[in-house]
Amino acid sequence: MKKIIGLALSIILVTGLLACDSKNIIYKEGIYEGNAEGHIGPIKVQVETDPYEIKNIKVLEQEETPVIAEIVYEKIPPRVIKANSPVVEVVAGATYTSNGLLKAIKNALDKAKVKKP
């Protein structure tokens, strides 16, 4: 019985170790700029990536209404970083600005993505 339990534990440990080592490389490491049209004007962002995830997002230039833009620029980047994807919910009441920011982020990430053969 002890041998069976030991064997089962060994299999579980080996499987766990193999699963931890199987991260897929998604991005080229670096800093990339992206642009898109917001509600009022262009939005320019800077996105920093490592091979596995989005590390940071900065809004470099924008012409959106300040009250709305502040909320969008405060909420959207953390959502994108947490999801490791630009596919996140927009800010209610600021759909056009949110979509412009997300398109700019996607534009930057398209430059960072590793091309699959």
C-alpha positions in Angstrom: 0.0 0.0 0.0 2.8 2.4 0.9 4.5 1.7 -2.5 1.3 2.5 -4.4 0.9 5.8 -2.5 4.5 6.6 -3.0 4.2 5.9 -6.8 1.1 8.0 -7.0 2.7 10.9 -5.3 5.8 10.6 -7.5 3.6 10.7 -10.6 1.7 13.8 -9.3 5.0 15.6 -8.5 6.5 14.9 -11.9 3.3 15.9 -13.7 3.2 19.1 -11.7 6.8 20.0 -12.5 6.3 19.4 -16.2 3.2 21.6 -16.2 5.1 24.4 -14.6 7.8 24.3 -17.3 5.4 24.5 -20.2 4.9 28.2 -20.5 4.4 29.4 -24.1 6.3 32.4 -25.3 3.7 34.9 -26.5 5.6 38.2 -27.0 9.0 39.5 -28.0 10.5 41.2 -25.0 10.6 45.0 -25.4 8.7 48.2 -25.5 6.2 48.8 -28.4 4.1 51.8 -29.4 0.6 51.5 -30.7 -1.9 54.0 -32.2 -5.6 54.1 -32.7 -8.4 56.6 -33.1 -10.2 57.5 -29.9 -13.6 59.4 -29.6 -12.1 62.8 -30.2 -8.6 62.1 -31.6 -5.7 59.7 -31.8 -4.5 57.8 -28.8 -0.8 56.7 -28.6 0.4 54.1 -26.1 3.6 52.4 -25.0 3.3 48.7 -24.1 6.1 46.8 -22.3 6.2 43.0 -22.6 8.4 40.1 -21.5 8.1 36.8 -23.3 5.1 35.7 -21.3 3.1 38.7 -20.3 2.2 42.4 -20.6 4.2 44.2 -18.0 3.2 47.9 -18.3 1.0 50.2 -20.4 1.5 54.0 -20.7 -0.6 56.5 -22.5 1.8 58.7 -24.4 -0.5 61.1 -26.3 -4.3 61.6 -26.4 -6.9 64.2 -27.0 -9.9 62.7 -25.2 -12.2 64.6 -22.7 -10.2 64.7 -19.5 -12.9 63.6 -17.1 -13.8 60.5 -19.2 -10.2 59.8 -20.2 -8.9 59.7 -16.7 -11.3 57.0 -15.7 -10.6 54.9 -18.8 -6.8 55.3 -18.5 -7.0 54.3 -14.8 -9.2 51.2 -15.3 -8.3 49.7 -18.7 -4.5 49.2 -18.4 -4.7 47.1 -15.2 -7.5 45.0 -16.7 -5.4 44.3 -19.8 -2.3 43.5 -17.7 -4.3 41.1 -15.5 -6.0 39.4 -18.5 -2.7 39.4 -20.5 -4.9 40.4 -23.4 -6.6 43.5 -24.8 -9.9 41.6 -24.8 -11.5 43.2 -21.6 -14.6 45.0 -20.7 -14.9 48.7 -21.6 -15.6 51.4 -19.1 -19.4 52.1 -19.0 -20.2 55.5 -20.3 -16.9 55.8 -22.1 -17.2 53.2 -24.8 -15.5 55.1 -27.7 -12.5 56.2 -25.6 -12.2 52.7 -24.1 -12.3 51.1 -27.5 -9.8 53.6 -28.9 -7.4 52.7 -26.0 -7.9 49.0 -26.5 -7.2 49.3 -30.2 -4.0 51.2 -29.5 -2.9 48.6 -27.1 -3.7 45.8 -29.6 -1.8 47.7 -32.2 1.3 47.7 -30.0 0.8 44.0 -29.0 0.5 43.0 -32.7 4.1 44.3 -33.1 5.2 42.4 -30.0 3.6 39.0 -30.7 5.8 36.1 -31.6 4.9 34.8 -35.0 4.0 31.1 -34.9 5.5 29.0 -37.8 
